[in-house]
Amino acid sequence: MMRIHEQFQDGNLTNCTKLAELLEVSTKTVMRDIAFMRDRLGLPVEYDEKVYAYRYAYAVKSFPTVQVSEGELLALLVAEKALRE
């Protein structure tokens, strides 16, 4: 998603096929990531039907961070320790 954000941030008009090739993933993965960015992260992603491309509707200063609770952070640390051993 960060790479998609960078493409949009640079003002590039791009579509799922181009992004999939750039990221070496399927177009469905790109579509899911874009939907997540728009719907869950609240980024202003829009699709321009005239040029068949995605872009930000307006400038975005930074990529939103994912909120992690203390319990989730503790679980990640315990899992990391278990994997190291």
Buried (B, 14 or more C-beta within 10 A) or exposed (E): BEEBBEBBBEEEEBBBEBBBEEBEBEBEBBBEBBEBBBEEBEBEBBBEEEEEBBBBEEEBEEBEEEEEEEEEEEEEEEEEEEEEE
